Amino acid sequence: MANLTNKTSRCRKNKRRTHWVLQAPNLNECPHCHKPKLSHRVCPDCGYYKGKAVKQVKE
């Protein structure tokens, strides 16, 4: 089994992990109901996608 020759410091480990961050999803405005929705997905509020009704939404 391999053994470490030098211990990785907390500072160096944390510098490497600086890019491990969650990002907020990019939301676009629905052209039909003007509410935020994920791009390339059916709007959960009105059920439209690319100007066409794709699914029925319960109110």
N, CA, C, O and CB atoms as a CASP TS submission, in Angstrom:
PFRMAT TS
TARGET T0000
AUTHOR 0000-0000-0000
METHOD Language model
MODEL 1
PARENT N/A
ATOM      1  N   MET     1       0.828  -1.177   0.000  1.00  0.00           N
ATOM      2  CA  MET     1       0.000   0.000   0.000  1.00  0.00           C
ATOM      3  C   MET     1       0.879   1.248   0.000  1.00  0.00           C
ATOM      4  O   MET     1       1.907   1.289   0.676  1.00  0.00           O
ATOM      5  CB  MET     1      -0.946  -0.007   1.205  1.00  0.00           C
ATOM      6  N   ALA     2       0.474   2.260  -0.755  1.00  0.00           N
ATOM      7  CA  ALA     2       1.289   3.468  -0.867  1.00  0.00           C
ATOM      8  C   ALA     2       1.159   4.329   0.384  1.00  0.00           C
ATOM      9  O   ALA     2       0.078   4.452   0.960  1.00  0.00           O
ATOM     10  CB  ALA     2       0.886   4.274  -2.106  1.00  0.00           C
ATOM     11  N   ASN     3       2.266   4.915   0.787  1.00  0.00           N
ATOM     12  CA  ASN     3       2.282   5.816   1.938  1.00  0.00           C
ATOM     13  C   ASN     3       2.603   7.228   1.487  1.00  0.00           C
ATOM     14  O   ASN     3       3.383   7.438   0.557  1.00  0.00           O
ATOM     15  CB  ASN     3       3.302   5.344   2.991  1.00  0.00           C
ATOM     16  N   LEU     4       1.999   8.182   2.150  1.00  0.00           N
ATOM     17  CA  LEU     4       2.267   9.576   1.832  1.00  0.00           C
ATOM     18  C   LEU     4       3.668   9.966   2.282  1.00  0.00           C
ATOM     19  O   LEU     4       4.110   9.579   3.363  1.00  0.00           O
ATOM     20  CB  LEU     4       1.225  10.488   2.484  1.00  0.00           C
ATOM     21  N   THR     5       4.360  10.730   1.452  1.00  0.00           N
ATOM     22  CA  THR     5       5.659  11.237   1.880  1.00  0.00           C
ATOM     23  C   THR     5       5.481  12.571   2.595  1.00  0.00           C
ATOM     24  O   THR     5       6.194  12.860   3.555  1.00  0.00           O
ATOM     25  CB  THR     5       6.616  11.388   0.675  1.00  0.00           C
ATOM     26  N   ASN     6       4.538  13.383   2.134  1.00  0.00           N
ATOM     27  CA  ASN     6       4.237  14.660   2.775  1.00  0.00           C
ATOM     28  C   ASN     6       2.732  14.776   2.961  1.00  0.00           C
ATOM     29  O   ASN     6       1.958  14.449   2.061  1.00  0.00           O
ATOM     30  CB  ASN     6       4.785  15.854   1.939  1.00  0.00           C
ATOM     31  N   LYS     7       2.330  15.238   4.124  1.00  0.00           N
ATOM     32  CA  LYS     7       0.913  15.413   4.403  1.00  0.00           C
ATOM     33  C   LYS     7       0.373  16.620   3.629  1.00  0.00           C
ATOM     34  O   LYS     7       1.021  17.665   3.571  1.00  0.00           O
ATOM     35  CB  LYS     7       0.675  15.586   5.923  1.00  0.00           C
ATOM     36  N   THR     8      -0.815  16.469   3.036  1.00  0.00           N
ATOM     37  CA  THR     8      -1.454  17.597   2.358  1.00  0.00           C
ATOM     38  C   THR     8      -2.082  18.500   3.412  1.00  0.00           C
ATOM     39  O   THR     8      -2.904  18.057   4.214  1.00  0.00           O
ATOM     40  CB  THR     8      -2.526  17.109   1.326  1.00  0.00           C
ATOM     41  N   SER     9      -1.691  19.752   3.401  1.00  0.00           N
ATOM     42  CA  SER     9      -2.183  20.686   4.420  1.00  0.00           C
ATOM     43  C   SER     9      -3.647  21.034   4.171  1.00  0.00           C
ATOM     44  O   SER     9      -4.154  20.861   3.063  1.00  0.00           O
ATOM     45  CB  SER     9      -1.328  21.969   4.437  1.00  0.00           C
ATOM     46  N   ARG    10      -4.317  21.524   5.205  1.00  0.00           N
ATOM     47  CA  ARG    10      -5.711  21.936   5.084  1.00  0.00           C
ATOM     48  C   ARG    10      -5.862  23.060   4.066  1.00  0.00           C
ATOM     49  O   ARG    10      -6.826  23.097   3.301  1.00  0.00           O
ATOM     50  CB  ARG    10      -6.257  22.379   6.444  1.00  0.00           C
ATOM     51  N   CYS    11      -4.904  23.967   4.068  1.00  0.00           N
ATOM     52  CA  CYS    11      -4.946  25.109   3.153  1.00  0.00           C
ATOM     53  C   CYS    11      -4.872  24.638   1.696  1.00  0.00           C
ATOM     54  O   CYS    11      -5.650  25.086   0.853  1.00  0.00           O
ATOM     55  CB  CYS    11      -3.789  26.087   3.459  1.00  0.00           C
ATOM     56  N   ARG    12      -3.947  23.746   1.412  1.00  0.00           N
ATOM     57  CA  ARG    12      -3.781  23.253   0.045  1.00  0.00           C
ATOM     58  C   ARG    12      -4.998  22.441  -0.395  1.00  0.00           C
ATOM     59  O   ARG    12      -5.438  22.550  -1.540  1.00  0.00           O
ATOM     60  CB  ARG    12      -2.510  22.400  -0.066  1.00  0.00           C
ATOM     61  N   LYS    13      -5.537  21.634   0.507  1.00  0.00           N
ATOM     62  CA  LYS    13      -6.716  20.827   0.207  1.00  0.00           C
ATOM     63  C   LYS    13      -7.910  21.730  -0.105  1.00  0.00           C
ATOM     64  O   LYS    13      -8.660  21.476  -1.047  1.00  0.00           O
ATOM     65  CB  LYS    13      -7.045  19.885   1.387  1.00  0.00           C
ATOM     66  N   ASN    14      -8.079  22.784   0.693  1.00  0.00           N
ATOM     67  CA  ASN    14      -9.210  23.689   0.495  1.00  0.00           C
ATOM     68  C   ASN    14      -9.056  24.539  -0.761  1.00  0.00           C
ATOM     69  O   ASN    14     -10.053  24.889  -1.392  1.00  0.00           O
ATOM     70  CB  ASN    14      -9.371  24.589   1.702  1.00  0.00           C
ATOM     71  N   LYS    15      -7.833  24.873  -1.128  1.00  0.00           N
ATOM     72  CA  LYS    15      -7.601  25.606  -2.380  1.00  0.00           C
ATOM     73  C   LYS    15      -8.033  24.769  -3.577  1.00  0.00           C
ATOM     74  O   LYS    15      -8.584  25.288  -4.548  1.00  0.00           O
ATOM     75  CB  LYS    15      -6.114  25.998  -2.515  1.00  0.00           C
ATOM     76  N   ARG    16      -7.775  23.470  -3.495  1.00  0.00           N
ATOM     77  CA  ARG    16      -8.154  22.571  -4.586  1.00  0.00           C
ATOM     78  C   ARG    16      -9.674  22.447  -4.689  1.00  0.00           C
ATOM     79  O   ARG    16     -10.216  22.273  -5.781  1.00  0.00           O
ATOM     80  CB  ARG    16      -7.523  21.185  -4.380  1.00  0.00           C
ATOM     81  N   ARG    17     -10.350  22.537  -3.556  1.00  0.00           N
ATOM     82  CA  ARG    17     -11.793  22.331  -3.519  1.00  0.00           C
ATOM     83  C   ARG    17     -12.604  23.614  -3.670  1.00  0.00           C
ATOM     84  O   ARG    17     -13.815  23.586  -3.449  1.00  0.00           O
ATOM     85  CB  ARG    17     -12.164  21.665  -2.239  1.00  0.00           C
ATOM     86  N   THR    18     -11.994  24.726  -4.035  1.00  0.00           N
ATOM     87  CA  THR    18     -12.733  25.991  -4.124  1.00  0.00           C
ATOM     88  C   THR    18     -13.795  25.967  -5.203  1.00  0.00           C
ATOM     89  O   THR    18     -14.767  26.717  -5.111  1.00  0.00           O
ATOM     90  CB  THR    18     -11.783  27.133  -4.386  1.00  0.00           C
ATOM     91  N   HIS    19     -13.648  25.133  -6.223  1.00  0.00           N
ATOM     92  CA  HIS    19     -14.603  25.105  -7.328  1.00  0.00           C
ATOM     93  C   HIS    19     -15.747  24.124  -7.086  1.00  0.00           C
ATOM     94  O   HIS    19     -16.637  24.001  -7.928  1.00  0.00           O
ATOM     95  CB  HIS    19     -13.892  24.748  -8.614  1.00  0.00           C
ATOM     96  N   TRP    20     -15.739  23.431  -5.962  1.00  0.00           N
ATOM     97  CA  TRP    20     -16.815  22.497  -5.640  1.00  0.00           C
ATOM     98  C   TRP    20     -17.968  23.274  -5.030  1.00  0.00           C
ATOM     99  O   TRP    20     -18.157  23.239  -3.814  1.00  0.00           O
ATOM    100  CB  TRP    20     -16.325  21.381  -4.672  1.00  0.00           C
ATOM    101  N   VAL    21     -18.725  23.956  -5.830  1.00  0.00           N
ATOM    102  CA  VAL    21     -19.788  24.793  -5.306  1.00  0.00           C
ATOM    103  C   VAL    21     -21.062  24.549  -6.117  1.00  0.00           C
ATOM    104  O   VAL    21     -21.005  24.318  -7.325  1.00  0.00           O
ATOM    105  CB  VAL    21     -19.382  26.293  -5.342  1.00  0.00           C
ATOM    106  N   LEU    22     -22.186  24.602  -5.454  1.00  0.00           N
ATOM    107  CA  LEU    22     -23.460  24.460  -6.152  1.00  0.00           C
ATOM    108  C   LEU    22     -23.819  25.773  -6.818  1.00  0.00           C
ATOM    109  O   LEU    22     -23.562  26.847  -6.272  1.00  0.00           O
ATOM    110  CB  LEU    22     -24.579  24.017  -5.183  1.00  0.00           C
ATOM    111  N   GLN    23     -24.410  25.687  -7.990  1.00  0.00           N
ATOM    112  CA  GLN    23     -24.842  26.885  -8.704  1.00  0.00           C
ATOM    113  C   GLN    23     -26.357  26.870  -8.817  1.00  0.00           C
ATOM    114  O   GLN    23     -26.978  25.815  -8.947  1.00  0.00           O
ATOM    115  CB  GLN    23     -24.182  26.971 -10.110  1.00  0.00           C
ATOM    116  N   ALA    24     -26.934  28.053  -8.765  1.00  0.00           N
ATOM    117  CA  ALA    24     -28.380  28.179  -8.926  1.00  0.00           C
ATOM    118  C   ALA    24     -28.748  27.863 -10.375  1.00  0.00           C
ATOM    119  O   ALA    24     -27.998  28.221 -11.283  1.00  0.00           O
ATOM    120  CB  ALA    24     -28.867  29.608  -8.527  1.00  0.00           C
ATOM    121  N   PRO    25     -29.884  27.201 -10.613  1.00  0.00           N
ATOM    122  CA  PRO    25     -30.262  26.883 -11.993  1.00  0.00           C
ATOM    123  C   PRO    25     -30.612  28.147 -12.763  1.00  0.00           C
ATOM    124  O   PRO    25     -31.123  29.116 -12.200  1.00  0.00           O
ATOM    125  CB  PRO    25     -31.446  25.906 -12.017  1.00  0.00           C
ATOM    126  N   ASN    26     -30.324  28.119 -14.073  1.00  0.00           N
ATOM    127  CA  ASN    26     -30.658  29.249 -14.928  1.00  0.00           C
ATOM    128  C   ASN    26     -32.141  29.196 -15.250  1.00  0.00           C
ATOM    129  O   ASN    26     -32.613  28.245 -15.872  1.00  0.00           O
ATOM    130  CB  ASN    26     -29.807  29.245 -16.227  1.00  0.00           C
ATOM    131  N   LEU    27     -32.869  30.207 -14.831  1.00  0.00           N
ATOM    132  CA  LEU    27     -34.300  30.265 -15.068  1.00  0.00           C
ATOM    133  C   LEU    27     -34.600  31.262 -16.174  1.00  0.00           C
ATOM    134  O   LEU    27     -34.007  32.339 -16.233  1.00  0.00           O
ATOM    135  CB  LEU    27     -35.052  30.638 -13.784  1.00  0.00           C
ATOM    136  N   ASN    28     -35.522  30.894 -17.045  1.00  0.00           N
ATOM    137  CA  ASN    28     -35.983  31.768 -18.114  1.00  0.00           C
ATOM    138  C   ASN    28     -37.446  32.089 -17.869  1.00  0.00           C
ATOM    139  O   ASN    28     -38.134  31.396 -17.120  1.00  0.00           O
ATOM    140  CB  ASN    28     -35.779  31.114 -19.511  1.00  0.00           C
ATOM    141  N   GLU    29     -37.905  33.146 -18.510  1.00  0.00           N
ATOM    142  CA  GLU    29     -39.309  33.536 -18.372  1.00  0.00           C
ATOM    143  C   GLU    29     -40.145  32.771 -19.381  1.00  0.00           C
ATOM    144  O   GLU    29     -39.790  32.698 -20.558  1.00  0.00           O
ATOM    145  CB  GLU    29     -39.487  35.065 -18.564  1.00  0.00           C
ATOM    146  N   CYS    30     -41.244  32.204 -18.933  1.00  0.00           N
ATOM    147  CA  CYS    30     -42.167  31.509 -19.822  1.00  0.00           C
ATOM    148  C   CYS    30     -42.844  32.554 -20.715  1.00  0.00           C
ATOM    149  O   CYS    30     -43.383  33.532 -20.197  1.00  0.00           O
ATOM    150  CB  CYS    30     -43.227  30.678 -19.009  1.00  0.00           C
ATOM    151  N   PRO    31     -42.832  32.373 -22.040  1.00  0.00           N
ATOM    152  CA  PRO    31     -43.456  33.369 -22.913  1.00  0.00           C
ATOM    153  C   PRO    31     -44.974  33.388 -22.809  1.00  0.00           C
ATOM    154  O   PRO    31     -45.606  34.360 -23.221  1.00  0.00           O
ATOM    155  CB  PRO    31     -43.060  33.113 -24.339  1.00  0.00           C
ATOM    156  N   HIS    32     -45.568  32.335 -22.267  1.00  0.00           N
ATOM    157  CA  HIS    32     -47.027  32.275 -22.181  1.00  0.00           C
ATOM    158  C   HIS    32     -47.554  32.875 -20.881  1.00  0.00           C
ATOM    159  O   HIS    32     -48.453  33.716 -20.914  1.00  0.00           O
ATOM    160  CB  HIS    32     -47.494  30.839 -22.306  1.00  0.00           C
ATOM    161  N   CYS    33     -47.012  32.458 -19.738  1.00  0.00           N
ATOM    162  CA  CYS    33     -47.531  32.936 -18.443  1.00  0.00           C
ATOM    163  C   CYS    33     -46.567  33.881 -17.730  1.00  0.00           C
ATOM    164  O   CYS    33     -46.910  34.432 -16.684  1.00  0.00           O
ATOM    165  CB  CYS    33     -47.832  31.754 -17.538  1.00  0.00           C
ATOM    166  N   HIS    34     -45.354  34.079 -18.285  1.00  0.00           N
ATOM    167  CA  HIS    34     -44.345  35.008 -17.756  1.00  0.00           C
ATOM    168  C   HIS    34     -43.867  34.663 -16.346  1.00  0.00           C
ATOM    169  O   HIS    34     -43.517  35.554 -15.573  1.00  0.00           O
ATOM    170  CB  HIS    34     -44.899  36.404 -17.757  1.00  0.00           C
ATOM    171  N   LYS    35     -43.853  33.388 -16.014  1.00  0.00           N
ATOM    172  CA  LYS    35     -43.306  32.935 -14.743  1.00  0.00           C
ATOM    173  C   LYS    35     -41.969  32.252 -15.010  1.00  0.00           C
ATOM    174  O   LYS    35     -41.748  31.776 -16.123  1.00  0.00           O
ATOM    175  CB  LYS    35     -44.294  31.971 -14.013  1.00  0.00           C
ATOM    176  N   PRO    36     -41.067  32.187 -14.025  1.00  0.00           N
ATOM    177  CA  PRO    36     -39.770  31.550 -14.256  1.00  0.00           C
ATOM    178  C   PRO    36     -39.897  30.042 -14.422  1.00  0.00           C
ATOM    179  O   PRO    36     -40.674  29.384 -13.730  1.00  0.00           O
ATOM    180  CB  PRO    36     -38.823  31.861 -13.109  1.00  0.00           C
ATOM    181  N   LYS    37     -39.104  29.506 -15.369  1.00  0.00           N
ATOM    182  CA  LYS    37     -39.087  28.067 -15.624  1.00  0.00           C
ATOM    183  C   LYS    37     -37.700  27.676 -16.090  1.00  0.00           C
ATOM    184  O   LYS    37     -36.932  28.529 -16.533  1.00  0.00           O
ATOM    185  CB  LYS    37     -40.160  27.662 -16.676  1.00  0.00           C
ATOM    186  N   LEU    38     -37.367  26.393 -15.997  1.00  0.00           N
ATOM    187  CA  LEU    38     -36.099  25.895 -16.514  1.00  0.00           C
ATOM    188  C   LEU    38     -36.149  25.883 -18.037  1.00  0.00           C
ATOM    189  O   LEU    38     -37.191  25.607 -18.631  1.00  0.00           O
ATOM    190  CB  LEU    38     -35.790  24.477 -15.961  1.00  0.00           C
ATOM    191  N   SER    39     -35.013  26.186 -18.664  1.00  0.00           N
ATOM    192  CA  SER    39     -34.985  26.219 -20.121  1.00  0.00           C
ATOM    193  C   SER    39     -35.119  24.809 -20.694  1.00  0.00           C
ATOM    194  O   SER    39     -34.689  23.837 -20.075  1.00  0.00           O
ATOM    195  CB  SER    39     -33.690  26.876 -20.617  1.00  0.00           C
ATOM    196  N   HIS    40     -35.710  24.708 -21.865  1.00  0.00           N
ATOM    197  CA  HIS    40     -35.924  23.450 -22.595  1.00  0.00           C
ATOM    198  C   HIS    40     -36.792  22.472 -21.813  1.00  0.00           C
ATOM    199  O   HIS    40     -36.631  21.258 -21.941  1.00  0.00           O
ATOM    200  CB  HIS    40     -34.587  22.797 -22.919  1.00  0.00           C
ATOM    201  N   ARG    41     -37.709  22.994 -21.005  1.00  0.00           N
ATOM    202  CA  ARG    41     -38.625  22.147 -20.240  1.00  0.00           C
ATOM    203  C   ARG    41     -40.033  22.720 -20.343  1.00  0.00           C
ATOM    204  O   ARG    41     -40.208  23.906 -20.620  1.00  0.00           O
ATOM    205  CB  ARG    41     -38.180  22.038 -18.749  1.00  0.00           C
ATOM    206  N   VAL    42     -41.021  21.884 -20.123  1.00  0.00           N
ATOM    207  CA  VAL    42     -42.409  22.330 -20.105  1.00  0.00           C
ATOM    208  C   VAL    42     -42.616  23.204 -18.876  1.00  0.00           C
ATOM    209  O   VAL    42     -42.106  22.897 -17.798  1.00  0.00           O
ATOM    210  CB  VAL    42     -43.395  21.120 -20.107  1.00  0.00           C
ATOM    211  N   CYS    43     -43.361  24.288 -19.037  1.00  0.00           N
ATOM    212  CA  CYS    43     -43.643  25.183 -17.914  1.00  0.00           C
ATOM    213  C   CYS    43     -44.540  24.454 -16.914  1.00  0.00           C
ATOM    214  O   CYS    43     -45.600  23.959 -17.296  1.00  0.00           O
ATOM    215  CB  CYS    43     -44.318  26.507 -18.404  1.00  0.00           C
ATOM    216  N   PRO    44     -44.139  24.377 -15.642  1.00  0.00           N
ATOM    217  CA  PRO    44     -44.963  23.662 -14.660  1.00  0.00           C
ATOM    218  C   PRO    44     -46.237  24.413 -14.292  1.00  0.00           C
ATOM    219  O   PRO    44     -47.163  23.811 -13.748  1.00  0.00           O
ATOM    220  CB  PRO    44     -44.159  23.401 -13.410  1.00  0.00           C
ATOM    221  N   ASP    45     -46.309  25.722 -14.576  1.00  0.00           N
ATOM    222  CA  ASP    45     -47.476  26.509 -14.204  1.00  0.00           C
ATOM    223  C   ASP    45     -48.576  26.488 -15.263  1.00  0.00           C
ATOM    224  O   ASP    45     -49.758  26.397 -14.933  1.00  0.00           O
ATOM    225  CB  ASP    45     -47.062  27.927 -13.938  1.00  0.00           C
ATOM    226  N   CYS    46     -48.182  26.573 -16.549  1.00  0.00           N
ATOM    227  CA  CYS    46     -49.208  26.632 -17.591  1.00  0.00           C
ATOM    228  C   CYS    46     -49.210  25.414 -18.510  1.00  0.00           C
ATOM    229  O   CYS    46     -50.201  25.180 -19.203  1.00  0.00           O
ATOM    230  CB  CYS    46     -49.018  27.872 -18.414  1.00  0.00           C
ATOM    231  N   GLY    47     -48.123  24.626 -18.537  1.00  0.00           N
ATOM    232  CA  GLY    47     -48.073  23.417 -19.353  1.00  0.00           C
ATOM    233  C   GLY    47     -47.716  23.665 -20.805  1.00  0.00           C
ATOM    234  O   GLY    47     -47.914  22.783 -21.640  1.00  0.00           O
ATOM    235  N   TYR    48     -47.197  24.838 -21.130  1.00  0.00           N
ATOM    236  CA  TYR    48     -46.836  25.155 -22.511  1.00  0.00           C
ATOM    237  C   TYR    48     -45.353  24.928 -22.747  1.00  0.00           C
ATOM    238  O   TYR    48     -44.531  25.098 -21.847  1.00  0.00           O
ATOM    239  CB  TYR    48     -47.206  26.599 -22.845  1.00  0.00           C
ATOM    240  N   TYR    49     -45.022  24.537 -23.987  1.00  0.00           N
ATOM    241  CA  TYR    49     -43.640  24.408 -24.427  1.00  0.00           C
ATOM    242  C   TYR    49     -43.569  24.823 -25.886  1.00  0.00           C
ATOM    243  O   TYR    49     -44.274  24.267 -26.728  1.00  0.00           O
ATOM    244  CB  TYR    49     -43.110  22.954 -24.227  1.00  0.00           C
ATOM    245  N   LYS    50     -42.724  25.792 -26.187  1.00  0.00           N
ATOM    246  CA  LYS    50     -42.560  26.340 -27.539  1.00  0.00           C
ATOM    247  C   LYS    50     -43.889  26.814 -28.124  1.00  0.00           C
ATOM    248  O   LYS    50     -44.159  26.617 -29.308  1.00  0.00           O
ATOM    249  CB  LYS    50     -41.935  25.292 -28.460  1.00  0.00           C
ATOM    250  N   GLY    51     -44.707  27.433 -27.293  1.00  0.00           N
ATOM    251  CA  GLY    51     -45.959  28.014 -27.768  1.00  0.00           C
ATOM    252  C   GLY    51     -47.101  27.035 -27.940  1.00  0.00           C
ATOM    253  O   GLY    51     -48.166  27.423 -28.421  1.00  0.00           O
ATOM    254  N   LYS    52     -46.920  25.786 -27.565  1.00  0.00           N
ATOM    255  CA  LYS    52     -47.974  24.782 -27.712  1.00  0.00           C
ATOM    256  C   LYS    52     -48.309  24.187 -26.360  1.00  0.00           C
ATOM    257  O   LYS    52     -47.429  23.994 -25.522  1.00  0.00           O
ATOM    258  CB  LYS    52     -47.549  23.673 -28.695  1.00  0.00           C
ATOM    259  N   ALA    53     -49.604  23.893 -26.146  1.00  0.00           N
ATOM    260  CA  ALA    53     -50.025  23.243 -24.911  1.00  0.00           C
ATOM    261  C   ALA    53     -49.599  21.779 -24.978  1.00  0.00           C
ATOM    262  O   ALA    53     -50.018  21.042 -25.870  1.00  0.00           O
ATOM    263  CB  ALA    53     -51.573  23.375 -24.695  1.00  0.00           C
ATOM    264  N   VAL    54     -48.767  21.368 -24.033  1.00  0.00           N
ATOM    265  CA  VAL    54     -48.225  20.011 -24.059  1.00  0.00           C
ATOM    266  C   VAL    54     -48.902  19.141 -23.009  1.00  0.00           C
ATOM    267  O   VAL    54     -49.136  17.957 -23.251  1.00  0.00           O
ATOM    268  CB  VAL    54     -46.708  20.032 -23.832  1.00  0.00           C
ATOM    269  N   LYS    55     -49.218  19.703 -21.853  1.00  0.00           N
ATOM    270  CA  LYS    55     -49.842  18.910 -20.803  1.00  0.00           C
ATOM    271  C   LYS    55     -50.923  19.722 -20.107  1.00  0.00           C
ATOM    272  O   LYS    55     -50.903  20.953 -20.114  1.00  0.00           O
ATOM    273  CB  LYS    55     -48.792  18.429 -19.787  1.00  0.00           C
ATOM    274  N   GLN    56     -51.847  19.022 -19.519  1.00  0.00           N
ATOM    275  CA  GLN    56     -52.916  19.675 -18.756  1.00  0.00           C
ATOM    276  C   GLN    56     -52.415  19.930 -17.346  1.00  0.00           C
ATOM    277  O   GLN    56     -51.810  19.058 -16.724  1.00  0.00           O
ATOM    278  CB  GLN    56     -54.218  18.809 -18.736  1.00  0.00           C
ATOM    279  N   VAL    57     -52.673  21.129 -16.849  1.00  0.00           N
ATOM    280  CA  VAL    57     -52.246  21.492 -15.504  1.00  0.00           C
ATOM    281  C   VAL    57     -53.463  21.598 -14.619  1.00  0.00           C
ATOM    282  O   VAL    57     -54.440  22.262 -14.965  1.00  0.00           O
ATOM    283  CB  VAL    57     -51.450  22.813 -15.503  1.00  0.00           C
ATOM    284  N   LYS    58     -53.402  20.935 -13.459  1.00  0.00           N
ATOM    285  CA  LYS    58     -54.500  21.012 -12.501  1.00  0.00           C
ATOM    286  C   LYS    58     -54.458  22.347 -11.783  1.00  0.00           C
ATOM    287  O   LYS    58     -53.385  22.826 -11.418  1.00  0.00           O
ATOM    288  CB  LYS    58     -54.434  19.851 -11.490  1.00  0.00           C
ATOM    289  N   GLU    59     -55.597  22.938 -11.584  1.00  0.00           N
ATOM    290  CA  GLU    59     -55.649  24.239 -10.887  1.00  0.00           C
ATOM    291  C   GLU    59     -56.255  24.110  -9.515  1.00  0.00           C
ATOM    292  O   GLU    59     -56.374  25.103  -8.797  1.00  0.00           O
ATOM    293  CB  GLU    59     -56.445  25.251 -11.697  1.00  0.00           C
TER
END
